[in-house]
Every structure is written in C-alpha cells, then in structure tokens.
C-alpha cells in the first residue's frame, strides 16, 4: 500500500475560511494530524486581521490541539483585539486552560494572562467581565488579590465587591476551599440539588476534587465516590459543557473504572470522536453484560452520527485496526454518502 500523502497544510488552512462548517471541521482535523508543520501557518492565519473571524476561531482551536502553550499565549494577544467574537473565544480558551488539571503550567500561564488583562481598563468592559467570570470560581487565595485591585476600578468596582465574598452554596464552597466532605453520598446529593445553579467552572473543579478523593481510596470506599463523579459529569453534559470531557474520555478508556448510568448518559450527550476508542474497548470486553453492550453501542452510534462519520472515515478505519473485534459496531453504518 502506498504511503498516505502528506496533508496540504496551506490548502487546509485556507479551508478554515469555508462557510461550510463540515469543511472547516474536516480541515481542522487534518491540520491536527499534520502536527508541527501546521503550527506556523495556523498562527499566521490567526494573526491576520483580514481573515474572517470564523477561520481565526477555528485556527485558535486547532492551535490548542497542536501546541497548548502557544495557543494560550496567542489567545492572550487576541483578547484586546477589535473582533468581539474572536476575543471572547480567546477568553473561553484561557478559562479552559485555567482549570485543566492535566497541565498545571498551562493553567499558571493562563492565570498570569487573565490577571494582567482583566486589570487593563483599555479592554472593553464586556470582555473584562467575562474574564472576571473565569477567575471567580478559583480558590479565594488566587482570585482575591485581583478582585481587590479591581475594587477601585470605576467600571468594575461593584462587580469585584460583589464577587469577592465566599460564594453561597455547598458546591461553590467546596470548590473554593478545594476540599470535599468525607461522605460521598452528601456530595452526590448536593450535586443533585445545586448542580444546575452553580458555575460550570465550579462543576469542572469538582470533577478534579472527586477524582482525587476516589484515587485516595480503595474497594467499596472508592466505588462510593463514583456516584458523585457520574452525577457531576451528567450535570455538566446536561448543561452542554465540554470542560470535563477529558476526564470522561479517560474513564471510558480505563477498563478498571466502573461505568455508571450517569457517566453513560454524559457520554451519550457530549461524547465526541475521541471517545470512540474507549467505547470500542469497553464494548469488546463487556462479555455477557448485555445491558452494558447495548448502552455502549447506542452511544457509539450516536457519536458517529453527531460527528458525521461513515464506515470509510479515517477515524473508524484506524479504530478497526486497533479493535478488529469491534467490526460489527461499524458494519451497519452507511458507506460514504
């Protein structure tokens, strides 16, 4: 078989300006596959003020996958720029980096940028408020100095004073203090009561805290922490957030992790192509658990439809090379339309 041709990076970068969302998504995926060769051209696109905002936003998302720290720095340069949509996308990216537990140095980098930018009174007020919202759920020791500095700001002083007290509600308090109670059932019940009301970033931090508590225990105690973990994932998914998708994906890939109904519901709601490998692994090792196999198959097919994949898609071709036993999962999918 002849080797696959190298991706045409300039053409793919140009395709990010396509009005067709599917074409943009396809170009983004292929640029990520191109790897380091795509970093420079993508950065050039993002920096080009004459490029359409949708292309620059897509480029920023590609750069996030290619080189996270560069994406954080580039995003910080876009926040003061003239385009509102691009600036707010950049704020969202910095907020995502801020709470990503897999990259502590990236979080520190994002915090440094957000702290500097939110104090810059030349930046439009709506963007500064958006940055305050990203900083708000941080532990008090991190956010308090910034909000105290903002207290004298003519435009944001009232907001800063209104945000600085300890947040109300148990979930926000646990997130703020980075400490959970000893009883997993209490955490689970509180998620059920308050989860739809608190900030998305608070829920994302709870995923990290609950996962840490789970890993500290073993046996039945460890199993007990999986109930609140599943509930917080389900709540995030119900609210349309992808902030903890990384943890959901890792749970699917780890065969030692129990898949509760709430976790499966979260995967059904927000799972993407990156989850297919874990689903295929679980499906092929589900044995005689008919219910679990059926749930995994339904989720797999839902993601395939959502991602507009087909039997000959590159993602599914690669998956079948790794999981030949999963062939029946894709056998009934349509061929390329």
C-alpha positions in Angstrom: 0.0 0.0 0.0 1.5 3.4 -1.0 2.0 5.8 1.9 -0.7 8.4 2.5 0.1 11.8 1.0 1.2 14.4 3.4 -1.6 16.9 4.2 -1.5 20.0 2.1 -1.2 22.5 5.0 -1.7 25.7 3.1 -4.8 24.4 1.4 -6.2 23.1 4.7 -5.5 26.5 6.4 -7.4 28.2 3.5 -10.3 25.8 4.1 -10.7 27.1 7.6 -12.4 30.1 6.0 -15.0 28.0 4.3 -18.6 28.9 5.0 -19.4 25.2 5.3 -18.9 24.1 9.0 -18.3 20.5 7.9 -15.5 21.6 5.6 -14.0 23.7 8.4 -14.2 20.7 10.8 -12.6 18.4 8.3 -9.7 20.8 7.6 -9.2 21.3 11.4 -8.9 17.6 11.9 -6.4 17.1 9.1 -4.3 20.1 10.3 -4.1 18.4 13.7 -2.9 15.3 12.0 -0.3 17.3 10.2 1.2 18.2 13.5 4.1 20.6 14.0 4.2 21.6 10.3 0.8 23.3 10.7 1.7 25.4 13.8 3.3 28.3 11.9 0.7 28.6 9.1 -2.1 28.4 11.7 -0.6 31.1 13.8 -0.2 33.3 10.7 -3.9 32.8 9.9 -4.9 33.7 13.5 -2.8 36.9 13.4 -4.2 38.0 10.1 -6.8 40.7 10.8 -8.1 40.4 7.3 -9.1 36.8 7.7 -12.7 36.0 8.5 -13.4 35.6 12.3 -14.7 32.0 11.8 -11.4 31.0 10.2 -9.4 32.6 13.0 -11.5 31.0 15.7 -11.1 27.6 14.0 -7.4 28.2 13.8 -7.2 29.0 17.5 -9.0 25.7 18.3 -6.6 23.8 16.1 -3.6 25.5 17.7 -5.0 24.5 21.1 -4.7 20.8 20.0 -1.3 21.3 18.3 0.5 23.3 20.9 -1.4 24.3 24.0 1.0 26.8 25.5 1.3 28.6 22.2 -2.5 28.7 22.0 -2.7 30.3 25.5 -0.2 33.0 24.5 -1.9 33.7 21.2 -5.3 33.9 22.9 -4.0 36.5 25.3 -3.0 38.6 22.3 -6.5 38.4 20.9 -8.4 39.5 23.9 -7.7 43.2 23.4 -8.3 42.9 19.6 -11.0 44.6 17.5 -13.2 41.5 17.0 -15.6 40.7 19.8 -16.4 37.1 18.9 -12.7 36.2 18.5 -11.8 38.0 21.7 -14.5 36.1 23.7 -13.4 32.8 22.1 -9.9 33.7 23.4 -11.2 34.4 26.9 -13.0 31.0 26.8 -9.8 29.2 25.8 -7.9 30.9 28.7 -10.6 29.9 31.1 -10.4 26.3 29.9 -6.6 26.3 30.4 -7.1 27.8 33.8 -8.9 24.7 35.2 -7.3 22.0 33.2 -5.7 19.7 35.8 -3.6 17.8 33.2 -1.5 20.9 32.5 -0.6 22.9 35.7 2.0 25.1 33.9 -0.6 26.0 31.2 -3.0 26.9 34.0 -0.4 29.1 35.6 0.3 30.7 32.2 -3.4 31.4 31.6 -3.9 32.8 35.1 -1.0 35.2 34.5 -2.5 36.4 31.3 -6.1 36.7 32.7 -4.8 38.6 35.7 -3.0 41.1 33.5 -5.8 41.5 31.0 -8.7 41.9 33.5 -6.8 44.8 35.1 -6.3 46.6 31.7 -9.0 49.3 31.6 -8.4 49.8 27.8 -10.1 46.5 27.2 -13.9 46.6 26.5 -16.0 46.2 29.7 -17.9 43.1 28.5 -14.6 41.2 27.9 -13.2 42.2 31.3 -16.4 40.9 32.9 -16.1 37.7 31.0 -12.6 37.3 32.4 -13.8 38.0 35.9 -16.3 35.2 35.4 -13.4 32.8 34.6 -11.5 33.9 37.6 -14.4 33.9 40.0 -14.6 30.1 40.8 -10.8 30.0 41.6 -9.8 29.5 45.2 -10.0 32.7 47.2 -6.2 32.9 47.7 -5.8 33.1 43.9 -8.7 35.4 42.9 -8.8 37.7 45.9 -5.7 39.9 45.1 -7.1 40.5 41.6 -10.6 41.5 42.8 -9.2 43.7 45.5 -7.2 45.5 42.8 -10.4 45.8 40.7 -12.3 47.3 43.7 -11.0 50.8 42.8 -11.9 50.4 39.2 -14.7 52.8 38.2 -16.3 50.3 35.8 -15.8 47.0 37.7 -15.6 48.0 41.3 -19.1 47.0 42.2 -18.7 43.7 40.3 -15.5 43.0 42.2 -17.0 43.7 45.5 -20.0 41.6 44.7 -17.8 38.6 43.6 -15.2 38.7 46.3 -17.2 37.2 49.3 -17.1 33.4 49.6 -19.7 32.0 47.2 -23.0 30.7 48.5 -23.9 27.1 48.4 -22.0 23.9 49.4 -20.7 23.1 45.9 -19.2 26.5 45.4 -17.7 26.5 48.9 -16.1 23.1 48.5 -14.7 24.2 45.1 -13.4 27.4 46.6 -11.8 25.7 49.5 -10.5 22.8 47.4 -11.9 20.4 50.0 -14.7 17.8 50.0 -16.6 16.3 52.9 -15.8 12.7 53.9 -19.2 11.4 52.8 -19.6 10.7 49.1 -23.4 10.4 49.4 -23.6 14.0 50.7 -21.5 15.2 47.7 -23.8 13.3 45.3 -27.0 14.6 46.9 -25.7 18.2 46.9 -24.7 17.9 43.2 -28.3 16.8 42.5 -29.7 19.8 44.5 -27.3 22.5 43.4 -25.6 21.3 40.2 -27.9 23.2 37.8 -27.4 26.5 39.6 -23.6 26.8 40.1 -21.0 28.0 37.6 -19.8 25.5 35.1 -16.3 26.1 36.2 -17.2 25.1 39.7 -18.5 21.8 38.4 -15.4 21.2 36.4 -13.2 21.8 39.6 -15.4 19.3 41.5 -14.6 16.7 38.9 -10.9 17.1 39.8 -11.6 17.0 43.5 -13.9 14.0 43.4 -11.4 12.1 41.1 -8.7 12.9 43.6 -10.8 11.6 46.5 -11.6 8.4 44.5 -8.0 7.7 43.9 -7.1 8.1 47.6 -9.5 5.2 48.5 -9.9 1.6 47.5 -12.5 -1.1 47.5 -16.1 -0.1 48.5 -15.0 3.4 49.5 -13.5 4.1 46.1 -16.7 2.7 44.5 -18.8 5.1 46.6 -17.0 8.1 45.1 -18.0 7.1 41.6 -21.6 8.0 42.2 -20.9 11.8 42.7 -18.4 11.6 39.9 -21.0 10.2 37.5 -23.6 12.8 38.6 -21.2 15.8 38.1 -20.4 14.5 34.6 -24.1 14.1 33.9 -24.8 17.6 35.1 -22.0 19.1 33.0 -23.3 17.3 30.0 -26.9 18.3 30.5 -25.7 21.9 30.6 -23.8 21.4 27.4 -20.3 21.8 28.8 -17.2 20.1 27.4 -14.9 21.3 30.2 -14.6 17.8 31.8 -14.7 15.8 28.5 -11.1 14.9 29.0 -12.0 13.0 32.3 -15.0 11.3 30.7 -12.8 10.1 27.9 -10.1 8.8 30.3 -12.9 7.0 32.2 -14.1 5.3 29.1 -10.5 4.2 28.2 -9.8 2.8 31.7 -11.3 -0.7 31.9 -10.9 -0.7 35.7 -13.3 2.2 36.0 -17.0 1.4 36.6 -19.3 3.0 34.0 -22.4 4.2 35.9 -25.6 5.2 34.2 -24.9 8.9 34.7 -21.5 8.5 33.1 -23.0 6.8 30.2 -25.7 9.5 29.9 -22.9 12.1 29.8 -21.1 10.2 27.1 -24.3 10.0 25.1 -24.9 13.7 25.4 -21.4 15.2 24.7 -19.1 12.4 23.6 -17.0 13.1 20.5 -14.8 11.1 18.1 -12.0 11.0 20.7 -14.3 8.8 22.9 -14.8 6.1 20.2 -11.7 4.2 21.0 -12.6 3.8 24.7 -16.2 2.8 23.8 -14.9 0.2 21.4 -12.5 -1.2 24.1 -15.3 -1.4 26.6 -17.7 -2.9 24.1 -15.3 -5.7 23.1 -14.6 -6.6 26.8 -18.2 -6.3 28.0 -18.6 -10.1 27.9 -22.1 -11.2 28.7 -23.2 -7.9 30.1 -26.0 -7.4 27.5 -27.2 -4.1 29.0 -23.8 -2.5 29.0 -23.0 -3.7 25.5 -26.3 -2.2 24.3 -25.6 1.1 26.0 -22.1 1.3 24.6 -23.3 0.5 21.1 -26.1 3.2 21.3 -23.5 5.8 22.5 -21.0 4.8 19.8 -23.6 5.1 17.0 -24.9 8.5 18.4 -21.4 9.9 18.3 -20.8 8.6 14.8 -24.0 10.4 13.7 -23.1 13.5 15.6 -19.6 13.6 14.1 -20.9 12.8 10.6 -18.6 9.8 10.3 -19.1 6.8 8.0 -17.6 3.3 7.6 -14.7 4.6 5.5 -13.9 7.6 7.7 -10.3 7.7 8.6 -11.1 7.7 12.3 -13.1 4.5 12.1 -10.5 2.9 9.8 -7.8 3.5 12.4 -10.1 2.3 15.2 -10.8 -1.0 13.4 -7.1 -1.6 13.0 -6.8 -1.4 16.8 -10.1 -3.2 17.7 -10.8 -5.8 15.0 -13.5 -7.4 17.3 -15.5 -4.2 17.1 -16.2 -4.6 13.4 -19.9 -5.2 14.0 -20.1 -1.8 15.7 -19.5 -0.1 12.3 -20.8 -2.8 9.9 -24.2 -1.3 9.7 -23.1 2.3 9.3 -23.6 3.9 5.9 -20.8 4.0 3.4 -19.6 7.4 2.4 -22.6 9.4 1.1 
